[in-house]
Amino acid sequence: MSMNIHQIYTLKTAAWYRALVRGAGVASVGFVLSTLSPAGNLYAQGQTPTNTVALTRPGAVPSLFAAGTVSTMFDEWNTSFTPDGHTVVFSRGRFWTIMTSRRIKTKWSAPEVASFSGRWLDTDPFVSPDGKRVYFVSNRPLDGRPTSPPLPSFGIWYVDRKADGTWSDPVDVGPVINGRESVWFPSVTNDGTLYFHTRRADGKGSSDIYSARWTGDHYADPVPVDFNTAASEQEPYVAPDESYMIFVSDRSGGFGNGDLYISIRRGGHWGPPMNLGIPVNSYSSDMAPSVSPDGTTLYFTTSRRSFRAVRPTRVDAAAFLKELNGYDDGSLKMYSIALDTVAMHHLRTP
């Protein structure tokens, strides 16, 4: 989980155009737009990172996910769904706790604390593509005893779904992955390969993304991905077929403190990352990407606010209270936006 979260924008898209360009074996999509907020121009036309790809449906803007139920006045982040899309797991609160909610017709139920969470600090849940396992990050003691002190670092754990539909006791993934340095944001592919981010002595930046292959009875030694830099690369969401990865980076040339990027995998190697652009990214930090099981919706976390550093007008007590009670108050919230599945298909096709 990335903690350097600030604020985001509100915008209107004035003009779009897109063109697929093939080059160096990697497709890219370009666009031109202009964006406005109540505080005035945030981005001038053409003022975008040079390596930008528009993968959201033209005209789409981010919307708050399950407002009032999943997204509330508390901090919430991360979304991961069961394969049928009917259950979501996510993180909530200053004392990190994993929650679950079920979709009943068109509404989401009141969230409950996951059976495997609620005592120690737990975050970054990820449901495996087959729905049989949930990975998460925790500082719980290895022996699981309530009287034992929490670990000084965070590691990856998992629970398995039992025959009666309940979850097993949590299992530590082991010392090949977990160690002295905290390990964050697990993402798992169809073949069991585990992706995550951490900081290691042999790494390139303050945080790097690694993968570890599942050999059948243990994980192989983690290896760094191709595109790690001296900046921070973190929070990888990897497609079940390992064809693409969406991740967070504060590398230079972005819009804000942390942007979402996509990299396409071909020939066993990850291609040059492309910034997902506006309206996903903003002048703030954008984080915790995930994609719906059907591949049509991008979920991400941000702290959206309708102004950047200075309010456009002075507020009185009533306006200030309304601001505090609003959803765009700067706290962590989960948003969704429709993906352009045609553009996604072109990117993923060799």
TITORTI-260891 format. One record per residue (C-alpha): residue in one letter; y, x, z. Coordinates in steps of 0.05 Angstrom, whole numbers, plus 5000, padded with zeros to 4 digits. Layout:
<sites>
SITE   type   north   east     up
SITE      A       Y      X      Z
...
</sites>
This chain:
<sites>
SITE   type   north   east     up
SITE      M    5000   5000   5000
SITE      S    5069   5026   4981
SITE      M    5121   5016   5034
SITE      N    5186   5036   4998
SITE      I    5204   4965   4979
SITE      H    5276   4941   4971
SITE      Q    5302   4886   4926
SITE      I    5293   4858   4857
SITE      Y    5336   4820   4806
SITE      T    5339   4751   4777
SITE      L    5348   4749   4702
SITE      K    5352   4711   4638
SITE      T    5324   4738   4574
SITE      A    5377   4735   4520
SITE      A    5337   4764   4462
SITE      W    5266   4787   4448
SITE      Y    5232   4820   4391
SITE      R    5168   4858   4389
SITE      A    5131   4902   4340
SITE      L    5064   4935   4345
SITE      V    5068   5009   4328
SITE      R    5007   5052   4320
SITE      G    5013   5126   4335
SITE      A    4973   5181   4366
SITE      G    4915   5133   4375
SITE      V    4955   5091   4425
SITE      A    4989   5025   4409
SITE      S    5057   5011   4438
SITE      V    5100   4949   4438
SITE      G    5175   4952   4437
SITE      F    5228   4900   4455
SITE      V    5302   4890   4461
SITE      L    5332   4847   4515
SITE      S    5393   4837   4557
SITE      T    5390   4814   4629
SITE      L    5440   4781   4675
SITE      S    5441   4766   4750
SITE      P    5489   4728   4794
SITE      A    5520   4795   4810
SITE      G    5533   4809   4737
SITE      N    5501   4856   4686
SITE      L    5444   4896   4716
SITE      Y    5419   4925   4651
SITE      A    5456   4933   4586
SITE      Q    5421   4918   4521
SITE      G    5377   4976   4501
SITE      Q    5384   5008   4571
SITE      T    5309   5012   4582
SITE      P    5259   5069   4592
SITE      T    5240   5101   4526
SITE      N    5165   5090   4536
SITE      T    5163   5015   4548
SITE      V    5112   4963   4531
SITE      A    5123   4888   4535
SITE      L    5059   4854   4556
SITE      T    5086   4790   4585
SITE      R    5091   4726   4545
SITE      P    5159   4723   4509
SITE      G    5209   4686   4551
SITE      A    5166   4687   4614
SITE      V    5198   4704   4681
SITE      P    5162   4720   4747
SITE      S    5149   4661   4792
SITE      L    5132   4660   4866
SITE      F    5057   4653   4877
SITE      A    5037   4591   4917
SITE      A    5105   4584   4950
SITE      G    5104   4556   5020
SITE      T    5029   4568   5028
SITE      V    5009   4638   5008
SITE      S    5080   4664   4997
SITE      T    5119   4645   5060
SITE      M    5174   4672   5104
SITE      F    5127   4727   5127
SITE      D    5113   4791   5088
SITE      E    5055   4783   5039
SITE      W    5027   4831   4988
SITE      N    4965   4843   4945
SITE      T    4926   4788   4909
SITE      S    4853   4791   4890
SITE      F    4812   4732   4866
SITE      T    4739   4712   4865
SITE      P    4711   4709   4794
SITE      D    4721   4633   4791
SITE      G    4794   4641   4810
SITE      H    4786   4590   4867
SITE      T    4794   4638   4926
SITE      V    4848   4690   4936
SITE      V    4849   4745   4988
SITE      F    4915   4779   5006
SITE      S    4951   4817   5062
SITE      R    5002   4788   5110
SITE      G    5047   4808   5167
SITE      R    5075   4869   5202
SITE      F    5008   4877   5236
SITE      W    4970   4882   5171
SITE      T    4918   4826   5167
SITE      I    4875   4802   5109
SITE      M    4879   4727   5094
SITE      T    4841   4680   5049
SITE      S    4861   4615   5015
SITE      R    4823   4567   4970
SITE      R    4850   4529   4911
SITE      I    4835   4455   4917
SITE      K    4853   4421   4851
SITE      T    4924   4446   4839
SITE      K    4942   4467   4911
SITE      W    4924   4526   4955
SITE      S    4897   4513   5024
SITE      A    4930   4538   5088
SITE      P    4909   4612   5093
SITE      E    4859   4634   5145
SITE      V    4845   4703   5173
SITE      A    4786   4734   5136
SITE      S    4723   4738   5178
SITE      F    4724   4814   5174
SITE      S    4797   4822   5193
SITE      G    4843   4805   5251
SITE      R    4832   4861   5301
SITE      W    4854   4926   5269
SITE      L    4904   4941   5214
SITE      D    4872   4917   5149
SITE      T    4903   4914   5080
SITE      D    4893   4924   5004
SITE      P    4835   4875   4994
SITE      F    4799   4877   4927
SITE      V    4744   4830   4904
SITE      S    4691   4864   4861
SITE      P    4684   4836   4790
SITE      D    4619   4801   4807
SITE      G    4649   4771   4870
SITE      K    4593   4798   4915
SITE      R    4635   4849   4952
SITE      V    4705   4856   4981
SITE      Y    4735   4925   4989
SITE      F    4793   4936   5036
SITE      V    4831   4990   5074
SITE      S    4829   4996   5150
SITE      N    4842   5042   5209
SITE      R    4784   5012   5249
SITE      P    4738   5059   5287
SITE      L    4674   5079   5253
SITE      D    4631   5050   5309
SITE      G    4667   4983   5304
SITE      R    4673   4975   5379
SITE      P    4735   4939   5404
SITE      T    4742   4990   5460
SITE      S    4743   5049   5412
SITE      P    4812   5075   5389
SITE      P    4832   5064   5316
SITE      L    4825   5122   5269
SITE      P    4887   5165   5256
SITE      S    4880   5154   5181
SITE      F    4862   5094   5137
SITE      G    4798   5091   5097
SITE      I    4762   5044   5049
SITE      W    4711   4995   5076
SITE      Y    4672   4937   5045
SITE      V    4636   4873   5063
SITE      D    4580   4841   5023
SITE      R    4570   4766   5011
SITE      K    4508   4741   5046
SITE      A    4461   4687   5021
SITE      D    4495   4634   5064
SITE      G    4563   4652   5034
SITE      T    4590   4689   5095
SITE      W    4610   4762   5096
SITE      S    4570   4819   5126
SITE      D    4596   4868   5178
SITE      P    4644   4919   5148
SITE      V    4615   4984   5121
SITE      D    4652   5049   5113
SITE      V    4646   5078   5042
SITE      G    4632   5147   5071
SITE      P    4662   5217   5077
SITE      V    4661   5231   5002
SITE      I    4720   5182   4996
SITE      N    4748   5176   5067
SITE      G    4773   5236   5104
SITE      R    4833   5266   5138
SITE      E    4883   5236   5090
SITE      S    4891   5162   5085
SITE      V    4860   5128   5024
SITE      W    4892   5065   4995
SITE      F    4886   5008   4945
SITE      P    4813   5007   4921
SITE      S    4797   4979   4853
SITE      V    4726   4975   4826
SITE      T    4699   4967   4755
SITE      N    4636   4932   4729
SITE      D    4594   4995   4736
SITE      G    4617   5007   4808
SITE      T    4667   5063   4794
SITE      L    4718   5064   4851
SITE      Y    4791   5079   4839
SITE      F    4842   5091   4894
SITE      H    4903   5132   4912
SITE      T    4912   5185   4964
SITE      R    4948   5250   4979
SITE      R    4905   5313   4975
SITE      A    4921   5387   4982
SITE      D    4898   5399   4910
SITE      G    4938   5340   4882
SITE      K    4998   5342   4837
SITE      G    5046   5295   4873
SITE      S    5060   5259   4938
SITE      S    5006   5209   4918
SITE      D    4954   5214   4862
SITE      I    4902   5166   4833
SITE      Y    4829   5186   4835
SITE      S    4763   5156   4812
SITE      A    4693   5164   4840
SITE      R    4631   5144   4800
SITE      W    4575   5105   4834
SITE      T    4510   5143   4824
SITE      G    4464   5088   4849
SITE      D    4461   5108   4921
SITE      H    4527   5145   4934
SITE      Y    4595   5161   4905
SITE      A    4604   5225   4865
SITE      D    4662   5270   4884
SITE      P    4729   5239   4866
SITE      V    4766   5266   4806
SITE      P    4840   5256   4790
SITE      V    4861   5214   4731
SITE      D    4892   5247   4670
SITE      F    4964   5223   4680
SITE      N    4979   5244   4751
SITE      T    5046   5280   4757
SITE      A    5090   5313   4809
SITE      A    5117   5244   4823
SITE      S    5078   5189   4859
SITE      E    5022   5152   4823
SITE      Q    4989   5098   4865
SITE      E    4960   5028   4872
SITE      P    4915   5026   4811
SITE      Y    4888   4960   4784
SITE      V    4832   4977   4735
SITE      A    4804   4926   4686
SITE      P    4731   4910   4700
SITE      D    4710   4943   4634
SITE      E    4755   5003   4649
SITE      S    4794   4993   4585
SITE      Y    4863   4995   4619
SITE      M    4896   5010   4685
SITE      I    4961   4982   4714
SITE      F    4990   5024   4769
SITE      V    5054   5041   4807
SITE      S    5097   5104   4798
SITE      D    5165   5129   4816
SITE      R    5166   5179   4759
SITE      S    5233   5192   4725
SITE      G    5256   5147   4669
SITE      G    5238   5082   4703
SITE      F    5281   5023   4724
SITE      G    5278   5029   4799
SITE      N    5246   5062   4860
SITE      G    5176   5045   4834
SITE      D    5154   5012   4770
SITE      L    5090   4984   4742
SITE      Y    5058   5023   4685
SITE      I    4998   5013   4640
SITE      S    4950   5065   4613
SITE      I    4897   5052   4560
SITE      R    4829   5086   4565
SITE      R    4797   5113   4501
SITE      G    4743   5164   4491
SITE      G    4735   5173   4566
SITE      H    4808   5192   4576
SITE      W    4869   5155   4601
SITE      G    4926   5152   4551
SITE      P    5001   5163   4564
SITE      P    5027   5111   4613
SITE      M    5077   5059   4588
SITE      N    5128   5024   4631
SITE      L    5116   4948   4634
SITE      G    5191   4937   4629
SITE      I    5233   4877   4646
SITE      P    5221   4823   4670
SITE      V    5165   4854   4712
SITE      N    5201   4917   4735
SITE      S    5269   4919   4767
SITE      Y    5319   4966   4801
SITE      S    5277   4958   4865
SITE      S    5204   4976   4878
SITE      D    5150   4935   4844
SITE      M    5080   4944   4869
SITE      A    5008   4920   4882
SITE      P    4987   4898   4811
SITE      S    4927   4855   4797
SITE      V    4904   4812   4739
SITE      S    4871   4744   4742
SITE      P    4796   4741   4728
SITE      D    4809   4709   4660
SITE      G    4859   4764   4641
SITE      T    4918   4717   4628
SITE      T    4962   4728   4689
SITE      L    4993   4789   4722
SITE      Y    5004   4787   4797
SITE      F    5049   4837   4833
SITE      T    5088   4845   4897
SITE      T    5162   4857   4903
SITE      S    5220   4843   4951
SITE      R    5262   4799   4906
SITE      R    5335   4788   4922
SITE      S    5389   4754   4881
SITE      F    5437   4812   4889
SITE      R    5430   4887   4890
SITE      A    5471   4922   4943
SITE      V    5533   4878   4951
SITE      R    5536   4802   4951
SITE      P    5576   4775   4893
SITE      T    5617   4733   4943
SITE      R    5627   4734   5018
SITE      V    5580   4689   5057
SITE      D    5597   4644   5115
SITE      A    5548   4626   5171
SITE      A    5518   4568   5132
SITE      A    5508   4608   5069
SITE      F    5479   4666   5109
SITE      L    5428   4620   5142
SITE      K    5409   4592   5074
SITE      E    5399   4663   5049
SITE      L    5355   4680   5109
SITE      N    5313   4618   5098
SITE      G    5305   4631   5024
SITE      Y    5246   4665   4990
SITE      D    5290   4717   4955
SITE      D    5309   4747   5023
SITE      G    5283   4818   5010
SITE      S    5216   4810   5045
SITE      L    5151   4824   5009
SITE      K    5128   4767   4965
SITE      M    5076   4759   4911
SITE      Y    5096   4738   4841
SITE      S    5058   4720   4778
SITE      I    5076   4722   4705
SITE      A    5038   4703   4642
SITE      L    5010   4760   4601
SITE      D    5013   4763   4526
SITE      T    4939   4765   4512
SITE      V    4951   4781   4439
SITE      A    4991   4843   4456
SITE      M    4938   4862   4508
SITE      H    4883   4855   4456
SITE      H    4921   4901   4407
SITE      L    4931   4953   4460
SITE      R    4858   4953   4481
SITE      T    4830   4954   4410
SITE      P    4818   5024   4383
</sites>
